[in-house]
Amino acid sequence: MEGKKEHQTKTDRITIKADGALVVPNIPVIPFIEGDGIGPDIWAASRLVFDEAVRMAYVDQRKIEWKEILAGEKASSKTGNPLPEETLQAIKDHVVAIKGPLTTPVGKGIRSVNVALRQKLDLYACIRPIRYIKGVPSPMKYPEKVNMVVFRENTEDVYAGIEWEAGSDEAEAVIDFFNDRMKVDVRKASAIGVKPMSEIASRRLVARAIQYAVDHDLPSVTLVHKGNIMKYTEGAFMRWGYEVAREVFKDRIVFESDLGEGPGVAVPPGKIVIKDRIADMMFQQVLLRPELYHVIATPNLNGDYLSDALAAQVGGLGMAPGANMGDGCSVFEATHGTAPKYAGKDKANPLSLILSGVMMLQHLGWQEAAYAIEHAVEKTISEGLVTYDLARQMQESRELKCSEFGEALVERL
Ligand code: NAP
């Protein structure tokens, strides 16, 4: 900018040190995928907020250099491939990326662009913080008691994509193998799906969840599983989870089962309680006693259901942020889909993507910019300025377009 020669101008890549810590330059290049459907609308509003928050927090000393990369419909129409190799390489090279929602083109040989992206980059932890923002309409009496972070395993379980259609040669061959070799009884002409769950994937997910509790000084980590029925998959997830807790974090944790029962039970100071809950029971726990849960570690399918149900408790999917993280790189993303009926209408709520960006700024260590956005979100909503999805649930509110909501946030940064 004219007359401000002291400003930083050199862009650079984010890198990772051997211990996993990020090295973030003052002007990092961050790839973004705009997304399909409502993607362009919510991205435009979000980018404005990110840029202004960074500019105001660091008085032009820091800035994000955005680099567009293609996936979904835009990539299909330009390259014929919904998930081009250059996109994956750009995320690997730049370590941190952010994305809007993506449509998977029907019949193009790829099950889901989102699932493929997570699997190809080994983004094994889907992290979804669920926290109530004051003023947001909620079906809960005390939504402020909900304050959890869900760590959902992202690479295996029934999401591994190993399944065969009923009546196909493959399904019949697997059924024959089960019936003849394994001596179990599977009905002929059944559809078949496979649920692989490994020790390595379960342990690294639970270790990441416990490390998060350590880093953020949180009181508990709950392993959510369905091990009472699926003993060798979900039951093993729980067992491996307890093992990694004992082996890696033994000085920091205590098992709930060792604490005894009753109202007088005291947790030793500084210790994180490791506990487990059966998945179906957990759905009523988070409704009736949400204050007892802080970090949740769970396999893929449980995590999918539970994180969306929790999002509904604090305002719905239009506001729920998320990140997919591996040991190498991280992709921050809106958790809802492309909401095609609102595409191009400048109507959708950009908060899911904006709050995912807040997670990204925290990950970069740019806490001041992250805090400024969180504060602006609370202030804007408490003034009753919201997009259609919240306006229809709030008696006293003014409905803003997606872009107007972004501008209202910027004014309150
Ligand atoms: P969706 O796109 O999430 O939309 C379902 C409904 O949720 C919308 O009609 C709207 O409800 C509400 N909603 C979602 N995002 C919103 C926002 N930002 N602001 C306000 N309301 C919002 O789910 P879908 O219709 O099942 O999926 C559509 C496409 O998205 C599919 O192709 C699917 O594969 C894809 N998808 C992508 C991702 C991803 O990229 N991570 C995730 C899920 C789905 P109302 O109509 O009630 O207003």
Residues whose N, C-alpha, C, O or C-beta is under 5 A from the ligand:
A	BS01	NAP	G100 P101 L102 T103 T104 N114 G318 A334 T335 H336 G337 T338 A339 A348 N349 D389
